[in-house]
Amino acid sequence: RMTKADVEARKQHAHDHQLVTHKWRNRRWAVLILANLLFTLSFWLDIQMLEGALTASRFVGFHLIDLNSALQVMLAH
């Protein structure tokens, strides 16, 4: 027979294993928003630090197509 303590222990165990963190989702959104803000700022200041569209753009000469493709794939899931 289960006691009240057993029931509470099972509830606590179930609760502990249901905790979901959104750390990586929040980081992905922060990177996406930061990239958009950087693009907008560089366009507004006309410094061309981030050139082109956000797909296949260049940041100080480095192509970001892989970064954007990876972000789109992650956000699609």
Backbone torsions as a table, in degrees:
resi	resn	phi	psi	omega
1	ARG	NA	138.1	-178.9
2	MET	-86.0	139.0	177.0
3	THR	-94.2	172.9	177.6
4	LYS	-61.6	-36.6	179.6
5	ALA	-65.2	-38.1	177.9
6	ASP	-64.9	-42.5	179.4
7	VAL	-63.2	-44.6	179.3
8	GLU	-64.6	-38.5	178.5
9	ALA	-64.6	-40.4	177.7
10	ARG	-66.3	-40.7	178.1
11	LYS	-62.6	-44.0	179.9
12	GLN	-65.0	-40.4	178.5
13	HIS	-62.7	-45.0	178.9
14	ALA	-64.1	-40.5	179.9
15	HIS	-65.2	-41.0	-179.4
16	ASP	-63.7	-33.2	-177.5
17	HIS	-90.0	-1.3	177.9
18	GLN	-100.5	-2.3	-179.6
19	LEU	-66.4	130.0	-179.1
20	VAL	-119.5	127.8	176.0
21	THR	-102.8	146.9	-179.6
22	HIS	-113.4	31.2	-176.0
23	LYS	-60.0	-49.7	-176.9
24	TRP	-72.5	-33.8	176.3
25	ARG	-63.9	-42.6	178.8
26	ASN	-65.6	-37.7	177.4
27	ARG	-65.7	-40.9	178.6
28	ARG	-61.9	-44.8	179.0
29	TRP	-64.1	-39.5	178.8
30	ALA	-62.6	-42.6	178.8
31	VAL	-65.2	-42.6	-179.6
32	LEU	-63.5	-45.4	179.4
33	ILE	-66.3	-40.9	178.8
34	LEU	-62.8	-41.5	178.8
35	ALA	-64.0	-40.7	178.1
36	ASN	-66.2	-41.9	178.8
37	LEU	-66.2	-38.6	177.5
38	LEU	-64.5	-41.1	177.4
39	PHE	-62.0	-46.4	-179.0
40	THR	-64.4	-43.3	-179.6
41	LEU	-64.7	-44.1	-178.8
42	SER	-68.9	-32.3	176.1
43	PHE	-68.7	-41.8	-178.3
44	TRP	-67.1	-40.9	179.8
45	LEU	-83.0	-9.4	-179.3
46	ASP	55.9	43.4	177.8
47	ILE	-100.6	-9.1	177.0
48	GLN	51.6	40.3	174.0
49	MET	-72.8	-37.0	175.2
50	LEU	-117.6	110.7	-171.8
51	GLU	-106.0	152.0	175.1
52	GLY	83.7	-169.0	175.7
53	ALA	-80.8	171.6	-179.4
54	LEU	-69.0	-23.2	172.9
55	THR	-91.1	125.6	-178.6
56	ALA	63.9	37.4	177.5
57	SER	-89.3	170.8	179.5
58	ARG	-124.2	135.5	174.9
59	PHE	-113.9	109.6	-177.7
60	VAL	49.5	43.0	176.0
61	GLY	89.8	-11.3	179.2
62	PHE	-92.9	129.8	-179.0
63	HIS	-74.6	136.5	-177.2
64	LEU	-107.6	15.0	-175.6
65	ILE	-62.3	-37.6	179.6
66	ASP	-67.6	-39.3	177.9
67	LEU	-62.1	-47.3	-178.0
68	ASN	-68.8	-38.3	177.3
69	SER	-63.2	-42.1	178.9
70	ALA	-64.2	-41.5	178.6
71	LEU	-64.0	-42.0	-179.8
72	GLN	-64.6	-39.4	178.6
73	VAL	-65.9	-43.8	-179.5
74	MET	-64.9	-41.0	-178.5
75	LEU	-73.2	-23.3	179.3
76	ALA	-72.4	-23.6	-178.6
77	HIS	-85.2	NA	NA
